[in-house]
Amino acid sequence: MLDAILTCPSIQHPTSSILSMPISKEEVTKIATLSNLALTPEETESFSVQLAGIIAYIDQLSELDTANVKAWQQRSAGEAITSYAAREDRIEPSLGTDVALSNAPDPDLGHFGVPKVIT
């Protein structure tokens, strides 16, 4: 992955910032422990370098001019004008038992018969 980051022409970054590893091996080990992952020393080194490359790539976002970008405004489903929850409640006819069970492989007294899962 680091090779892809280093050789990607659209990514402009100083190689030294990647090699300075803003995420230490100790931090990678701590994250792995919290995630219940067992990493070899080689994997720890590799992830440290890869995460440093990802952070260097993400740091490029701070260079973007966002003066004309509207701030993101989170809304709950009830507040959003276009939300499905804002639609009018309507009572619609249901399928009915006969239609719902017409293609069921094992209709059982007006219910769907299913194989036993828990023994």
N, C-alpha and C positions, 0 to 999 in steps of 0.2 A: 504494500500500500504506500509506503514511504516513497518508493521508486516512482509510483504513479503521481504522487504529489510533487515530487521534485522535478519530474519531466513534463508535467502538464504545462503547456505554453500559456494558458489563460490565467494561471496563478502566478502572481508577482509577489515574491517574498524573498527576504534574505535567507540564505541557507543557514547562516549562523544562528538565526532565531530558532530554527528547528533543532539544531544540534545543542542549544543551550538547555533543552528539555525542561520546560516549565512544569512538567509533571514528573516528579521523582520516582525512582523505583520503589521507594518506601510507600508513596501514595498509591501506586499501582497495586502493591501488595496489600495495603489496607483495603482498597476497593474490592480486590479479589476475595479477601477474607470475609468482608461484609456480604459479598455475593455468593459465598460458599463455593468459590472456584479455587482449585488447586493449580497454581501456575509454576512451571519450571523457571529457573533463573533466565533461561533463554527467552521464554515467553514474556516474562516480566520486562526484560530489556526491550524486546520487540514492541510490546504494547506501550511502553514509555515513549519510545521514539514515534510510534504511530499516533498516539494521542497528542504529542507535541506538534506533529504535522497538522493534525485536525485543528488544534487551537490556533496555529499560525494562519491557517486558511480562514477560520472564522473571524480572526482579528481583522481581516480585510474589510469586514462589514462596517467597522468603525470609520473607514475612509469614505463611505458612501454619503452623498448629500441627500439627507432625508427631510430637508426643510419644507418641501411641498407634499410630503406624504402624510395623510391623515393618521392620527393615532388610532390604534386598534381599540375598539370599545367592546368589551365582553358584555353579553346580554344573556339573561336566562331565557329558556324556551318560551315562557309566558310573556316576556317583554318584546321579543323580536316580532316585528310587523309581518315578516314573511314566514314565520314559524308555523309549522303544521299545528301547533298547539293553539294558535290564534284563530284557527278556522271555526266556523259555526258548528255547534253540535247538531247532528241530525240523526233521527232514528231511521234506520234502513232495515228492510226485511233480511232475516238470516236465511241460510241455506235450508234449514230444516233437517231433521234427523235422517229421513229417507234419502235425500240427495247427498248429504255428507257421508253417509255410510254406503252409498251405492257402489263405490269402487274399492271399499275396504276389503282386504283379503280375509279378515276374520271378524265380521261384525258380531258382537256378543250382547244380546238383549238391549239394543239401542246404544251400545258403546263400542269403541274401538278395542278389539282384543289384541293385546301385544304379548310377546314372549316374556317370561319371567326373567328379570335381570339380576335381582338380588336374591340369593338363596339363603 
